[in-house]
């Protein structure tokens, strides 16, 4: 391995309360910290925790298309490894959940012989499970980015938990919010094929500071297109029913299940 290293860490969702001791140590002791965060207070904390810190905001907003921003950020992260430094990249939430630039940088770093790794963090989905009292092991859980869900006609089980990320920017390639309801209307048209029009949908936002409550708004499916969505919201669609199990498999496994 070369002398430089890259460690990508997540800061969790809730300010300071969800940063692991391991992630905090890497932030404090790295030769250089690069960060991309949406919380001004957390940005300030990182700047104080490590005086050699730098925000990636300028690169992120420099380009019109997000994919171009991601490519630039990846290249910038990797470039620091040639200075023989231990680099820490700090990201909001879990560091591989919707964090393409840093994940790409880890792959490139490993291919080029550097020591590179990712430390797990608490994601919005983890918070959702806790706040909505959901056990994904009971009937399964499927999670999709909303645009991806529509573009590729992702197959899912309506009798499992369904989570849709980034519903506020369906079809948006830049940094701005959607200017119309086309995306949400298309999402409604897709979902209504599987769920009743009055089926419950939850608009969810995890609490970002200790002591605050999460935002949980229950709506019916037919209200979706007219509901205001924030940039940090996630949609949760509860199971519509129960799936009948395979009786022969149950017999072979000697499992007794209630109907």
C-alpha positions in Angstrom: 0.0 0.0 0.0 1.1 3.6 -0.7 1.6 6.0 2.2 -1.5 8.0 1.6 -4.9 6.7 2.7 -8.6 7.6 2.2 -11.3 7.1 4.8 -14.9 8.1 4.0 -17.1 8.6 7.1 -20.8 9.4 7.7 -21.9 12.0 10.2 -25.4 10.6 10.6 -28.5 12.7 10.3 -28.8 14.3 13.8 -26.2 16.9 14.6 -23.3 15.4 16.5 -25.4 12.9 18.2 -25.0 10.3 15.5 -21.3 10.6 14.7 -19.6 7.4 15.8 -16.4 7.6 17.9 -14.5 6.0 15.1 -15.7 8.6 12.5 -14.9 11.4 15.0 -11.4 10.1 15.5 -10.7 10.1 11.8 -12.1 13.6 11.4 -9.9 14.9 14.2 -6.7 13.1 13.2 -6.7 13.2 9.4 -4.1 15.3 7.6 -6.9 16.8 5.5 -10.7 16.7 5.9 -12.9 17.3 2.9 -16.6 17.5 3.6 -20.0 17.8 1.9 -22.7 18.6 4.3 -26.1 20.4 4.5 -25.9 21.6 8.0 -24.0 24.9 8.8 -23.5 24.0 12.4 -21.9 20.7 11.5 -19.7 22.4 9.0 -18.5 24.7 11.7 -17.9 21.8 14.1 -15.7 20.0 11.5 -13.7 23.2 10.8 -13.0 23.5 14.5 -12.3 19.8 15.0 -9.7 19.8 12.3 -8.1 23.1 11.2 -7.1 21.5 7.9 -10.6 21.1 6.6 -12.2 22.2 3.4 -15.8 22.2 2.1 -16.6 20.7 -1.2 -19.6 23.0 -1.7 -17.9 25.1 -4.3 -17.2 22.1 -6.5 -20.7 20.7 -5.9 -22.4 23.9 -7.1 -19.9 24.8 -9.8 -21.6 22.7 -12.5 -25.1 22.7 -13.9 -25.5 19.0 -13.8 -25.0 17.0 -10.7 -23.2 14.2 -12.5 -20.5 16.7 -13.6 -20.3 17.9 -10.0 -19.8 14.3 -8.8 -17.0 13.7 -11.3 -15.2 16.8 -10.3 -15.5 16.0 -6.6 -14.2 12.4 -7.2 -11.1 13.7 -9.1 -10.5 16.3 -6.4 -10.6 13.8 -3.6 -8.2 11.4 -5.4 -5.8 14.2 -6.2 -5.0 14.7 -2.5 -3.7 11.1 -2.2 -0.7 12.0 -4.3 0.5 14.4 -1.6 1.1 11.5 0.8 -1.6 12.5 3.2 -4.3 10.7 5.2 -7.5 12.1 3.8 -10.9 11.9 5.5 -14.1 12.7 3.6 -17.1 13.5 5.8 -20.6 13.2 4.4 -24.1 13.6 5.6 -25.9 10.5 6.8 -24.4 7.1 5.7 -21.4 7.7 3.4 -22.4 5.3 0.6 -26.1 6.2 0.5 -26.5 8.7 -2.4 -22.8 9.6 -2.2 -21.5 8.6 -5.6 -18.4 10.9 -5.6 -16.8 9.6 -2.4 -17.7 6.0 -3.2 -16.2 6.3 -6.7 -13.1 7.9 -5.1 -12.7 4.8 -2.8 -12.9 2.5 -5.8 -10.3 4.5 -7.7 -8.0 4.8 -4.7 -8.0 1.0 -4.1 -7.3 0.4 -7.8 -4.3 2.7 -7.6 -2.9 0.9 -4.6 -3.9 3.3 -1.8 -5.5 2.2 1.5 -9.1 3.2 1.2 -12.2 2.4 3.2 -15.7 3.5 4.3 -17.0 3.7 7.8 -20.7 3.2 8.2 -23.0 6.0 9.4 -26.7 6.4 10.3 -28.8 7.0 7.2 -32.3 8.6 6.9 -33.6 5.1 6.3 -32.3 3.9 9.7 -34.0 6.9 11.3 -37.2 6.1 9.4 -37.3 2.5 10.7 -37.0 3.8 14.3 -39.4 6.7 14.0 -42.1 4.7 12.1 -41.6 1.6 14.3 -40.9 -0.6 11.3 -39.1 -3.9 11.4 -37.9 -4.6 7.8 -37.5 -8.3 8.7 -41.2 -8.9 9.2 -42.3 -8.7 5.6 -39.3 -7.3 3.8 -38.4 -3.8 2.7 -37.5 -2.4 -0.7 -35.8 0.9 -1.2 -35.4 2.8 -4.5 -34.4 6.3 -5.7 -37.7 7.7 -7.0 -36.4 8.6 -10.5 -34.7 5.2 -10.9 -37.9 3.5 -9.7 -39.8 5.1 -12.6 -37.2 4.9 -15.3 -36.5 1.2 -14.9 -39.9 0.0 -13.8 -38.4 -1.6 -10.7 -40.2 -4.6 -9.6 -41.4 -4.6 -6.0 -43.8 -6.5 -3.6 -46.7 -4.3 -2.6 -47.0 -6.4 0.5 -43.6 -5.3 1.7 -42.5 -1.9 3.0 -41.6 0.4 0.1 -39.3 3.4 0.6 -38.7 6.0 -2.2 -35.8 8.4 -1.9 -35.5 11.9 -3.4 -39.2 12.2 -4.5 -38.8 16.0 -4.7 -36.3 15.9 -7.6 -37.8 13.2 -9.9 -36.2 13.7 -13.3 -34.1 16.7 -12.2 -30.5 16.5 -13.3 -29.3 19.8 -11.8 -29.2 21.2 -8.3 -32.6 23.0 -8.3 -35.9 21.6 -7.1 -38.5 20.3 -9.6 -40.4 23.2 -11.2 -43.6 21.2 -11.9 -45.5 18.1 -10.7 -44.8 16.0 -13.7 -42.6 13.6 -11.7 -45.0 13.2 -8.9 -47.9 12.7 -11.3 -45.9 9.9 -13.0 -45.1 8.4 -9.7 -48.8 8.4 -8.7 -49.7 6.8 -12.0 -47.2 4.0 -11.3 -48.2 3.4 -7.7 -51.9 3.5 -8.3 -51.5 0.4 -10.4 -50.7 -1.5 -7.2 -52.3 0.4 -4.4 -55.8 1.8 -3.8 -56.1 5.6 -4.4 -56.7 6.1 -0.7 -53.8 4.0 0.4 -51.7 5.6 3.1 -48.4 7.2 2.2 -46.1 8.9 4.7 -43.9 11.9 3.9 -41.0 11.5 6.3 -38.1 13.8 7.4 -35.7 12.7 10.1 -35.0 15.1 12.9 -31.7 16.9 12.3 -31.1 18.2 15.9 -31.3 16.5 19.3 -34.6 17.2 21.0 -36.5 17.8 17.8 -39.2 15.5 16.5 -39.2 14.0 13.0 -41.6 15.3 10.4 -44.2 12.6 9.7 -47.1 13.5 7.5 -49.7 10.9 6.5 -51.5 11.4 3.2 -53.5 9.3 0.9 -52.0 8.2 -2.4 -54.2 10.5 -4.4 -52.9 13.5 -2.6 -49.3 12.8 -3.5 -49.0 15.1 -6.6 -50.3 18.1 -4.6 -48.2 17.6 -1.5 -45.2 20.0 -1.0 -42.0 18.0 -0.6 -38.7 19.2 0.9 -35.2 18.3 -0.3 -34.7 16.0 2.7 -37.9 14.0 2.6 -38.5 10.3 1.9 -41.7 8.6 1.0 -42.8 5.5 2.8 -45.7 3.3 1.5 -46.9 0.7 3.9 -47.8 -2.8 2.8 -51.2 -3.2 1.3 -51.8 -6.7 2.5 -50.1 -10.1 3.4 -48.6 -12.5 0.9 -49.7 -16.1 1.1 -46.7 -18.4 2.0 -45.6 -21.5 0.3 -47.2 -24.4 2.2 -45.0 -27.0 0.7 -41.8 -25.2 1.7 -43.3 -24.6 5.2 -44.0 -28.3 5.5 -40.4 -29.3 4.4 -39.0 -26.8 6.9 -41.4 -28.0 9.6 -42.6 -24.5 10.1 -46.1 -23.8 11.4 -47.5 -20.4 10.4 -50.9 -18.9 11.0 -53.0 -18.1 7.9 
